Amino acid sequence: MITRRIVVGWVALLLLVVLAGVAMATEVTLQWTLPTLDCEGNALDQTLLGPVEIYISESTIPAGGAPCSDPADAPPSGFTPVTVPAGTTEVTIDLEAGKTYFFRSRVQGQGSKWSNLSNEAVHIIDHIQVQPPTVLIIG
């Protein structure tokens, strides 16, 4: 009888921990359209594009310098990107609930030049948002 209560107690505790973890994170699907022009206005060969970098932050992400300048090609300082393979236009990530997130992306073109950073997208994930994945379009 005592053993059964202990097992039931551990199962209830484990269930609470699992439910707390589910309530703390939610899936967000990010989608984007690959650029067709580089920062100089030249057509990009879609078959030669390199990886896509997605920057995610809880505060606004600086856009960089003027188009095609070295600061515009450099990644934002202090941000670690989520890198996805070339040609990818969607990725699903887990984000913590109860926070506001800011997103920007860039893609590596022919050679070593990167595109300028995308427009900034913003998404708020409510504490009680336990629902199907959210789709956010970066662009």
Buried (B, 14 or more C-beta within 10 A) or exposed (E): EEEEEEEEEEEEEEEEEEEEEEBBBBEBBBEBEBBEEBBEEEEBEEEEBBBBBBBBBEEEBBBBEEEBEEEBBEBBEEEEBBEBEBEBEEBEBEBEBBEEBBBBBBBBBEEEBBBBBBEBBEBEBEEEEEEEEBEBEBE
